[in-house]
Amino acid sequence: MPSAGSCMEFDHAHAAPLLPSRSVDGCPGCLLQQRVAARNGSPPAKELSFVALISLCSALPISSLFPFIYFMVEDFNIAKSDTMVATYAGYIGSAMMLGRFISSAFWGIVADQYGRKPVILIGTFSIIIFNALFGFCTNFWMALMARFLLGLCNGILGAMKAYSSEICSKENQASGVSMLTTTWAVGLILGPAIGGYLTQESLHNHKLKPKINVMDPSAYLEIEKLEDDTSVMSNLKIEKDPPLWKNISALTAMYIYCVWGLHSMAYSEMFSWWAVSSEHLGGLGFSTSQVADVLAIAGTIFFLFQLFLTPRLTKFFGALRMVQVPAALTIILTSLYPLFSKLDGVQLWCVLVLSQSLKLILSACVDVGSSLLINDSVTSRQRGLANGVSTSIMSLCKAFGPSIAGFIFSMGQVRIDASFLPGMWMVFGSVSILALVAAVPSFGHLSMKSLEK
C-alpha cells in the first residue's frame, strides 16, 4: 500500500497546471507587471531614478534642522534657562516622528486601497509645504506644529517600500536596495550641510556652543525582495489574506525593525554626546567640528560600501542572515567603545572613524534584512499596511529614543565612579543590550527561518 507521502507526490505531479494570469483592463497593477516582464531582467532605470529622487527628498527634512535648531529655539525665547534649550529642541525633533507614528498605518491602508501614487504625491507636496512653513515659524508652537504636520501628512516611506518591491524583478532586488539606501545616506549627509551652510549668516551674532550633530543609521530604509504575486483576475475567486496581527512571521520582522530603530536612534544621540563630553566624565573632549569630521568621513565610507557591496552581501547572506550577523557584530563593537577614551592622537581618530563606519554599515545591513523579511512575510495586498504599521511603530520608537538616550547618558555621568558599570560602560552597555533585545527573535523564532531564501 503506498504511503501518504507518495500519494501526495503523485497527486502533485499529475495536478493540472495553474491557469496563466490574465491582465485586467485598466488595472494599474497588471500594467506594472507587464512592464516588469517586458524588461526581461534589465533594471528599471527610470523607476529607480524616481525612487532615488523621492528618497533623497524624504531624507533631507529629517536632518537639515540639526545645525540650527538649537539657535532657533534660543531665538523663540521659550526656554527659561540655557539648560532647557536642548529640551525644547528635542520636542521639535520628536514632533515629526510622532506625527508619522500616528498616520503611517492609515497611509499604508490608503496605498493598498487606492494605489501607491496618490500617497507618494501627497507626501511629496507635504514636504514642500510644511518644510517651507517651518522655516517661516516665529515661535516654538508654530515650529512644533509644522514638524508634526510634516510627519502626519507624509506617508511616503511605507508606500515607497511597497512600490520599490513591485517594480524590480528578483535579480534586480539587491541593486534596488543599494539605490534606495545610498540616496537616503546622501540625504542624511547633505541635510546638515545644507542647513548649516544656509543659516550661517543668520547665526553670526550667536556665540557658538556645543550642539548635538546626529546622523541616524536607522533611517536608511531599504527596498525589499519581490514576491511572485500574480495579477488580480476579475473572474477568479481570491483567497482572503489572514489578518496581519495573526501573521507571526510578519509581526516578528516588524518587531526587529522597530526595536532596531530605537537602538540606532539611541546610539546616534549617545555617540555625539560622548564625543563632545569632557574627558573626566569618560568622553573624548571633541569639538562639534571634530565630531562632524568623524561623521563625514564615516558617511563617505558608508556611501561607498552601500554603492558597491550591499547588493552582493544581500545575495550572499539572504534576508535572515543580514539581520543575525550584523546584529551580533554590533553587540561586540558597541561594548568596546568605552576603551576608546584611553587612546589619543592619530590612533584615536583612526579607531573612531573605523568603528563609526562599521557601525553605520552594520545598522544599515540590519535595516535591509528586516525590511526584506517584512515584505517577504506578506502578500502584495497587505504590503502597504505592513510597511505602514512598521513605519508607525518605528517612528514612535524614534520619538522616545532621544529621551531614553538622554536619561541613560545622564545616569552614566552620575555613576562615573561606580564599582559596577561605571560611566560610559553603562551607556554603551545599554546600547549593546538594545541591539540584543532587537535581534533575539531572529535567532529564536523558528518561523523566521522559513523566510530565508
Protein Blocks (a to p, Z undefined) as FASTA:
>chain_A
ZZfklmmmmmmmmpccdddddddehiaklmmmmmmmmnnopacfklmmmmmmmmmmmmmm
mmmmmmmmmmmmmmnomafbfklmmmmmmmmmmmmmmmmmmmmmmmmmmmmmnojklmmm
mmmmmmmmmmmmmmmpcbfklmmmmmmmmmmmmcklmmmmmmmmmmpcfklmmmmmmmmm
mmmmmmmmmmmmmmmmmmmmmmmmpccddddddddfklmccdddddddddddfkbccddd
ddfklmmklmmmmmmmmmmmmmmmmmmmmmmmmmmmcfklopnopafklmmmmmmmmmmm
mmmmmmmmmmmmmmmnommlmmmmmmmmmmmmmmmmmmmmmggcjllmmmmmmmmmmmmm
mmmmmmmmmmmmmmmmpcfklmmmmmmmmmmmmmmmmmmmmmmmmmmmmmmmmmmmbfbh
phjlmmmmmmmmmmmmmmmmmmmmmklmmmpZZ
